[in-house]
C-alpha cells in the first residue's frame, strides 16, 4: 500500500507503539498495558515529511508513506 522511504531498520519491542513524530524521527511510546515503559526516540534517520502523506513503521521495521485520500 505504501512506498518504502529511508534505509534504516527499526527493531520493534512488544508493548510499544511506533510512529514518525513531528520532528521526522521514529519514536516508541508505551501502550497502556506497558506501565513501566517510557517514550523514547528509536531512529537515527530523519524523515522529510510532506503534507498529504501518512507516515508509519511497517512490520519489517522500515518507514513507509501512504497518500491520504482527502488531503
NUZA-326684 format. One line per field, with one value per residue: x, y, z of N, C-alpha, C, CB in turn; residue number from 0. Coordinates in steps of 0.05 Angstrom, whole numbers. Glycine has a CB too. Layout:
NUZA-326684
neast	(X, ...)
nnorth	(Y, ...)
nup	(Z, ...)
caeast	(X, ...)
canorth	(Y, ...)
caup	(Z, ...)
ceast	(X, ...)
cnorth	(Y, ...)
cup	(Z, ...)
cbeast	(X, ...)
cbnorth	(Y, ...)
cbup	(Z, ...)
n	(NUM, ...)
This chain:
NUZA-326684
neast	(16, 38, 96, 163, 208, 271, 328, 337, 328, 282, 284, 233, 198, 157, 97, 101, 83, 97, 116, 123, 147, 132, 180, 206, 234, 234, 193, 181, 127, 100, 49, -17, -19, 34, 63, 112, 144, 176, 171, 210, 262, 276, 298, 352, 353, 328, 264, 239, 181, 120, 63, -2, 10, 14, 54, 87, 112, 129, 117, 165, 201, 217, 207, 148, 108, 42, -7, -56, -127, -164, -134)
nnorth	(-24, 26, 69, 52, 87, 115, 80, 56, 5, -10, -40, -74, -74, -111, -84, -30, 28, 49, 107, 161, 221, 293, 318, 286, 240, 171, 147, 112, 95, 76, 26, 22, -22, -30, -10, 4, 25, 78, 137, 141, 160, 123, 119, 139, 162, 218, 234, 269, 301, 307, 346, 317, 264, 201, 174, 116, 59, -1, -74, -98, -63, -18, 50, 76, 111, 135, 158, 204, 201, 245, 291)
nup	(0, 16, 2, 8, 47, 63, 94, 141, 190, 240, 302, 333, 396, 441, 468, 455, 416, 352, 316, 268, 288, 295, 288, 251, 265, 286, 337, 399, 438, 500, 506, 536, 570, 582, 633, 655, 616, 578, 537, 478, 432, 375, 325, 281, 233, 197, 173, 118, 121, 83, 65, 63, 64, 99, 150, 172, 211, 185, 188, 178, 199, 170, 147, 120, 71, 56, 12, 31, 25, 25, 24)
caeast	(0, 55, 122, 184, 227, 293, 342, 341, 310, 276, 277, 209, 194, 129, 87, 106, 72, 118, 106, 141, 139, 133, 208, 216, 247, 216, 190, 166, 111, 89, 20, -30, -12, 62, 64, 140, 158, 178, 173, 238, 269, 290, 310, 372, 349, 306, 247, 228, 152, 106, 35, -19, 20, 14, 79, 85, 133, 118, 124, 193, 218, 222, 188, 133, 89, 19, -22, -82, -148, -178, -115)
canorth	(0, 50, 70, 50, 110, 111, 54, 46, -16, -6, -65, -69, -88, -115, -64, -3, 37, 63, 127, 182, 246, 319, 324, 269, 217, 149, 146, 89, 103, 52, 22, 25, -45, -28, 11, 12, 36, 107, 146, 144, 162, 98, 121, 160, 174, 237, 233, 295, 296, 323, 348, 299, 236, 189, 160, 94, 39, -27, -98, -104, -43, 4, 72, 78, 133, 129, 182, 207, 204, 271, 313)
caup	(0, 18, -10, 28, 47, 81, 93, 169, 201, 268, 316, 349, 421, 449, 487, 446, 392, 337, 298, 259, 301, 280, 283, 230, 276, 295, 366, 411, 461, 513, 505, 562, 588, 588, 653, 662, 593, 575, 509, 471, 404, 368, 299, 277, 206, 197, 150, 110, 118, 64, 70, 47, 66, 126, 154, 192, 212, 176, 204, 174, 212, 153, 148, 95, 69, 40, 4, 44, 4, 25, 31)
ceast	(17, 81, 143, 202, 248, 305, 345, 320, 307, 270, 255, 209, 165, 122, 91, 92, 93, 105, 128, 131, 140, 161, 220, 230, 226, 217, 175, 153, 99, 59, 9, -22, 18, 67, 92, 155, 157, 180, 202, 241, 285, 304, 331, 369, 325, 291, 236, 199, 140, 76, 19, -10, 19, 40, 76, 108, 120, 127, 153, 212, 225, 200, 175, 116, 67, 3, -49, -103, -159, -159, -107)
cnorth	(25, 47, 69, 74, 105, 83, 42, 26, -11, -33, -59, -86, -90, -93, -35, 3, 54, 82, 147, 209, 270, 326, 307, 244, 196, 148, 121, 99, 78, 50, 22, 2, -46, -5, 20, 24, 66, 113, 150, 146, 138, 100, 143, 174, 193, 235, 261, 291, 316, 324, 329, 270, 227, 172, 139, 75, 12, -50, -105, -84, -19, 25, 73, 103, 125, 155, 182, 213, 233, 294, 328)
cup	(0, 3, 12, 25, 68, 80, 121, 176, 231, 280, 336, 374, 427, 469, 479, 420, 378, 317, 290, 271, 284, 273, 261, 239, 284, 325, 375, 436, 474, 510, 533, 581, 595, 608, 660, 640, 592, 545, 503, 441, 396, 341, 297, 251, 207, 171, 144, 103, 98, 71, 52, 48, 95, 128, 176, 190, 205, 194, 201, 187, 195, 155, 120, 95, 50, 35, 19, 22, 3, 31, 6)
cbeast	(-19, 60, 126, 200, 212, 284, 369, 340, 321, 252, 303, 184, 209, 124, 100, 137, 45, 136, 83, 143, 156, 120, 225, 234, 265, 224, 175, 186, 89, 97, 13, -60, -20, 79, 50, 155, 145, 203, 156, 254, 284, 270, 289, 400, 345, 317, 223, 244, 138, 110, 26, -20, 49, -11, 102, 58, 147, 125, 107, 199, 242, 225, 202, 115, 103, 1, -26, -82, -170, -200, -90)
cbnorth	(0, 56, 95, 23, 137, 117, 58, 70, -45, 14, -77, -74, -73, -143, -69, 2, 53, 43, 142, 183, 250, 340, 321, 285, 224, 121, 171, 65, 124, 51, -5, 25, -71, -24, 2, -13, 25, 119, 172, 120, 189, 76, 126, 147, 153, 266, 213, 306, 298, 313, 378, 308, 235, 171, 180, 79, 38, -32, -121, -106, -55, -5, 99, 53, 160, 107, 183, 230, 185, 271, 302)
cbup	(24, 46, -28, 25, 52, 109, 80, 188, 194, 272, 331, 332, 444, 460, 513, 443, 397, 322, 311, 228, 326, 297, 308, 213, 299, 282, 376, 417, 453, 542, 490, 559, 574, 562, 679, 672, 567, 590, 505, 481, 398, 368, 277, 278, 185, 201, 155, 85, 145, 35, 66, 19, 56, 131, 161, 188, 240, 147, 195, 144, 223, 123, 155, 92, 59, 54, -27, 66, 10, 45, 45)
n	(0, 1, 2, 3, 4, 5, 6, 7, 8, 9, 10, 11, 12, 13, 14, 15, 16, 17, 18, 19, 20, 21, 22, 23, 24, 25, 26, 27, 28, 29, 30, 31, 32, 33, 34, 35, 36, 37, 38, 39, 40, 41, 42, 43, 44, 45, 46, 47, 48, 49, 50, 51, 52, 53, 54, 55, 56, 57, 58, 59, 60, 61, 62, 63, 64, 65, 66, 67, 68, 69, 70)
